Amino acid sequence: MKFTNNYNLPEVFMQFLRNEKYSKGNSDISVTSLIDSPRIARLRSLHSKQMTVDVSERIPALFGTAVHMVLQDFDDPNFVVEERLYTKMYGWTLSGAVDVQEYLPDGTIRIQDYKVCSVWAVMNDKPEWERQLNCYAYLSRVNKERIVSSVQIVAILRDWSARKAQRESDYPQSNAVVVDVPLWSFGEQQEYLERRVIAHQDAQIDFVTPDITCSDEERWAKPSTWAVMKEGRKTAVKIFDDQRHADLFIKNHKSPKGLYVEHRVGEDTRCKQNFCGVAEFCDQYKSNQLKGEVNECS
């Protein structure tokens, strides 16, 4: 992988980027990769030497590393911190680094994963958190032979505002919050892991198959919408999924003067911003981009 410093940040940041020590351990795949797109994982493997990352893109990881360094110094016999767990599944070794496993008085385990994230993340659904923590719960169960009774995200909010907390009742009231995550049954956890391992194995074996694509969710796809706007107003009067309904809304409106339809073209946010890091190597992205350009012109 090639490193850049497009914004002339201090050398200390570049040193952090060069010395990042993340490892999946002695395994074929980690939980964080397992819950992500098989296509992205395969492209990263194929083009790792050609990929470029700017140091500015890794600043969030710097905060996460700092939090985990604090965890490493925590010493309490009822807590196991920063432990990588392993299991075998369909010929692969799967691993996951669990931030905190707390041994509760009733003999069960509570799992916590620490995240440095935005306020938006805790105020909206994050299905990947649920998947990640249930994978960790499975690993803990098969390694510790103890039931996992709860899983939680400990979110440290980098953009928290005390003023908003005072004004808005549904806004996080602290700059760090504990989020309870739905816990699946052991059978559901195992079934999910098996499906994901098979999906990643298929991508490794037969990557050219048309089925090995990123889903809408994996592309962070936003659909096209048609917004009814009013002259002199910045926000939409109403938003529709198709133009016909938007046109009918204006036609039947009691005061249609000044109303017009604005087409907001959908996009694959992750691909367009190259958050996956491999968009430039992805035929699916290029094909979808071409289709979008054709639809916009038609």
NUPAZA-926227 format. One record per residue (C-alpha): residue in three letters; residue number from 1; x, y, z. Coordinates in steps of 0.05 Angstrom, whole numbers, plus 5000, padded with zeros to 4 digits. Example, Ala and Ser with C-alpha at 12.3 -4.5 7.8 and 13.67 -1.06 7.14 Angstrom:
! residues 2
 type seq   px   py   pz
  ALA   1 5246 4910 5156
  SER   2 5273 4979 5143
//
This chain:
! residues 298
 type seq   px   py   pz
  MET   1 5000 5000 5000
  LYS   2 5024 5070 4983
  PHE   3 5019 5127 5034
  THR   4 5008 5201 5018
  ASN   5 5005 5265 5058
  ASN   6 4965 5311 5013
  TYR   7 4951 5363 5068
  ASN   8 5022 5368 5095
  LEU   9 5004 5341 5164
  PRO  10 5059 5333 5216
  GLU  11 5107 5274 5206
  VAL  12 5081 5243 5271
  PHE  13 5016 5225 5234
  MET  14 5054 5192 5178
  GLN  15 5094 5152 5228
  PHE  16 5029 5128 5259
  LEU  17 5004 5106 5191
  ARG  18 5068 5068 5175
  ASN  19 5068 5034 5243
  GLU  20 4995 5014 5248
  LYS  21 4998 4946 5281
  TYR  22 4929 4917 5266
  SER  23 4931 4843 5252
  LYS  24 4878 4790 5243
  GLY  25 4924 4743 5280
  ASN  26 4937 4672 5255
  SER  27 4871 4668 5219
  ASP  28 4841 4667 5149
  ILE  29 4792 4723 5163
  SER  30 4774 4770 5220
  VAL  31 4704 4788 5244
  THR  32 4710 4859 5218
  SER  33 4725 4833 5148
  LEU  34 4674 4777 5153
  ILE  35 4615 4824 5164
  ASP  36 4637 4868 5107
  SER  37 4631 4858 5032
  PRO  38 4665 4795 5004
  ARG  39 4677 4834 4939
  ILE  40 4714 4889 4976
  ALA  41 4756 4840 5015
  ARG  42 4776 4804 4951
  LEU  43 4793 4869 4914
  ARG  44 4835 4893 4973
  SER  45 4874 4827 4971
  LEU  46 4885 4831 4896
  HIS  47 4905 4904 4893
  SER  48 4937 4917 4961
  LYS  49 5003 4940 4930
  GLN  50 4967 4989 4884
  MET  51 4921 5020 4936
  THR  52 4935 5090 4962
  VAL  53 4915 5119 5029
  ASP  54 4925 5190 5053
  VAL  55 4945 5201 5125
  SER  56 4885 5246 5135
  GLU  57 4839 5186 5124
  ARG  58 4870 5150 5183
  ILE  59 4860 5204 5236
  PRO  60 4797 5170 5263
  ALA  61 4838 5106 5272
  LEU  62 4887 5146 5314
  PHE  63 4833 5161 5365
  GLY  64 4811 5088 5366
  THR  65 4882 5066 5378
  ALA  66 4888 5114 5437
  VAL  67 4825 5085 5469
  HIS  68 4851 5014 5462
  MET  69 4917 5033 5493
  VAL  70 4878 5057 5555
  LEU  71 4840 4991 5556
  GLN  72 4905 4951 5555
  ASP  73 4926 4981 5621
  PHE  74 4860 4963 5656
  ASP  75 4872 4908 5708
  ASP  76 4813 4874 5742
  PRO  77 4804 4798 5752
  ASN  78 4731 4803 5730
  PHE  79 4750 4833 5663
  VAL  80 4787 4805 5603
  VAL  81 4809 4861 5556
  GLU  82 4836 4862 5486
  GLU  83 4833 4786 5475
  ARG  84 4834 4755 5406
  LEU  85 4792 4693 5401
  TYR  86 4792 4639 5347
  THR  87 4747 4584 5320
  LYS  88 4747 4538 5259
  MET  89 4691 4539 5209
  TYR  90 4687 4505 5140
  GLY  91 4763 4497 5138
  TRP  92 4777 4570 5155
  THR  93 4803 4599 5220
  LEU  94 4761 4658 5242
  SER  95 4785 4708 5293
  GLY  96 4759 4768 5330
  ALA  97 4791 4817 5378
  VAL  98 4742 4829 5435
  ASP  99 4753 4894 5472
  VAL 100 4721 4875 5539
  GLN 101 4693 4810 5567
  GLU 102 4664 4821 5637
  TYR 103 4651 4760 5681
  LEU 104 4585 4774 5716
  PRO 105 4565 4747 5784
  ASP 106 4513 4701 5753
  GLY 107 4567 4664 5714
  THR 108 4552 4697 5647
  ILE 109 4593 4744 5605
  ARG 110 4579 4815 5582
  ILE 111 4616 4838 5520
  GLN 112 4632 4910 5505
  ASP 113 4663 4941 5443
  TYR 114 4691 5012 5446
  LYS 115 4679 5059 5387
  VAL 116 4702 5130 5374
  CYS 117 4646 5154 5330
  SER 118 4597 5210 5313
  VAL 119 4533 5228 5349
  TRP 120 4496 5207 5286
  ALA 121 4521 5136 5295
  VAL 122 4486 5127 5362
  MET 123 4423 5163 5341
  ASN 124 4412 5118 5280
  ASP 125 4412 5043 5267
  LYS 126 4480 5012 5257
  PRO 127 4467 4940 5235
  GLU 128 4541 4926 5229
  TRP 129 4548 4937 5305
  GLU 130 4496 4883 5318
  ARG 131 4530 4835 5271
  GLN 132 4600 4848 5298
  LEU 133 4581 4840 5371
  ASN 134 4541 4776 5359
  CYS 135 4601 4747 5323
  TYR 136 4643 4764 5384
  ALA 137 4590 4732 5429
  TYR 138 4595 4668 5389
  LEU 139 4671 4667 5394
  SER 140 4668 4681 5469
  ARG 141 4617 4625 5480
  VAL 142 4657 4572 5443
  ASN 143 4722 4592 5475
  LYS 144 4700 4607 5546
  GLU 145 4642 4557 5550
  ARG 146 4601 4610 5585
  ILE 147 4536 4641 5563
  VAL 148 4540 4712 5537
  SER 149 4482 4749 5569
  SER 150 4490 4819 5538
  VAL 151 4530 4857 5486
  GLN 152 4542 4932 5486
  ILE 153 4575 4987 5448
  VAL 154 4613 5039 5489
  ALA 155 4610 5099 5443
  ILE 156 4657 5159 5453
  LEU 157 4626 5216 5413
  ARG 158 4678 5258 5379
  ASP 159 4629 5312 5356
  TRP 160 4585 5316 5418
  SER 161 4555 5384 5436
  ALA 162 4536 5403 5507
  ARG 163 4490 5458 5480
  LYS 164 4451 5408 5438
  ALA 165 4446 5361 5497
  GLN 166 4413 5416 5537
  ARG 167 4364 5435 5482
  GLU 168 4345 5367 5452
  SER 169 4317 5311 5495
  ASP 170 4334 5256 5445
  TYR 171 4406 5279 5438
  PRO 172 4459 5240 5477
  GLN 173 4466 5271 5546
  SER 174 4539 5254 5553
  ASN 175 4599 5252 5507
  ALA 176 4605 5177 5521
  VAL 177 4545 5130 5521
  VAL 178 4532 5056 5529
  VAL 179 4488 5026 5475
  ASP 180 4453 4959 5487
  VAL 181 4456 4917 5424
  PRO 182 4406 4861 5408
  LEU 183 4434 4793 5426
  TRP 184 4418 4735 5379
  SER 185 4411 4664 5400
  PHE 186 4473 4620 5395
  GLY 187 4441 4584 5336
  GLU 188 4428 4649 5299
  GLN 189 4499 4671 5311
  GLN 190 4527 4606 5284
  GLU 191 4481 4607 5223
  TYR 192 4502 4679 5206
  LEU 193 4576 4663 5213
  GLU 194 4569 4602 5169
  ARG 195 4535 4642 5114
  ARG 196 4587 4696 5116
  VAL 197 4646 4647 5114
  ILE 198 4615 4613 5053
  ALA 199 4604 4680 5019
  HIS 200 4676 4701 5029
  GLN 201 4702 4633 5007
  ASP 202 4660 4638 4943
  ALA 203 4691 4706 4929
  GLN 204 4761 4676 4937
  ILE 205 4747 4617 4892
  ASP 206 4705 4647 4837
  PHE 207 4710 4722 4839
  VAL 208 4688 4732 4767
  THR 209 4618 4704 4782
  PRO 210 4566 4759 4771
  ASP 211 4536 4742 4840
  ILE 212 4599 4766 4876
  THR 213 4576 4838 4880
  CYS 214 4566 4890 4934
  SER 215 4494 4897 4958
  ASP 216 4458 4964 4964
  GLU 217 4474 4963 5038
  GLU 218 4547 4948 5027
  ARG 219 4551 5006 4976
  TRP 220 4514 5053 5024
  ALA 221 4467 5065 4966
  LYS 222 4421 5125 4967
  PRO 223 4361 5120 4919
  SER 224 4341 5175 4871
  THR 225 4286 5220 4896
  TRP 226 4243 5276 4868
  ALA 227 4235 5335 4914
  VAL 228 4178 5385 4907
  MET 229 4211 5453 4919
  LYS 230 4183 5523 4927
  GLU 231 4217 5585 4900
  GLY 232 4251 5622 4956
  ARG 233 4252 5561 5003
  LYS 234 4314 5520 5015
  THR 235 4282 5456 5042
  ALA 236 4235 5410 5004
  VAL 237 4160 5416 5011
  LYS 238 4154 5340 5001
  ILE 239 4199 5285 4974
  PHE 240 4176 5228 4929
  ASP 241 4207 5163 4904
  ASP 242 4184 5176 4832
  GLN 243 4172 5237 4789
  ARG 244 4100 5220 4772
  HIS 245 4076 5227 4844
  ALA 246 4116 5292 4851
  ASP 247 4083 5320 4788
  LEU 248 4014 5299 4813
  PHE 249 4027 5332 4880
  ILE 250 4040 5399 4846
  LYS 251 3981 5391 4798
  ASN 252 3932 5379 4856
  HIS 253 3963 5429 4904
  LYS 254 3917 5486 4925
  SER 255 3974 5536 4913
  PRO 256 4018 5507 4858
  LYS 257 4050 5573 4839
  GLY 258 4124 5572 4851
  LEU 259 4127 5497 4860
  TYR 260 4175 5455 4818
  VAL 261 4207 5386 4819
  GLU 262 4280 5376 4834
  HIS 263 4311 5309 4815
  ARG 264 4361 5286 4867
  VAL 265 4402 5232 4833
  GLY 266 4418 5172 4877
  GLU 267 4489 5150 4889
  ASP 268 4531 5095 4919
  THR 269 4562 5137 4975
  ARG 270 4615 5087 4995
  CYS 271 4638 5077 4924
  LYS 272 4635 5150 4903
  GLN 273 4676 5173 4963
  ASN 274 4720 5111 4956
  PHE 275 4711 5094 5030
  CYS 276 4723 5022 5011
  GLY 277 4791 5040 4982
  VAL 278 4783 4998 4919
  ALA 279 4731 5035 4877
  GLU 280 4783 5049 4823
  PHE 281 4792 4973 4813
  CYS 282 4718 4954 4816
  ASP 283 4680 4937 4752
  GLN 284 4614 4939 4790
  TYR 285 4627 5011 4811
  LYS 286 4647 5031 4740
  SER 287 4586 4997 4711
  ASN 288 4538 5030 4761
  GLN 289 4571 5097 4750
  LEU 290 4561 5090 4675
  LYS 291 4488 5071 4685
  GLY 292 4478 5132 4729
  GLU 293 4507 5178 4677
  VAL 294 4461 5148 4624
  ASN 295 4399 5154 4668
  GLU 296 4417 5226 4685
  CYS 297 4422 5244 4611
  SER 298 4358 5208 4590
//
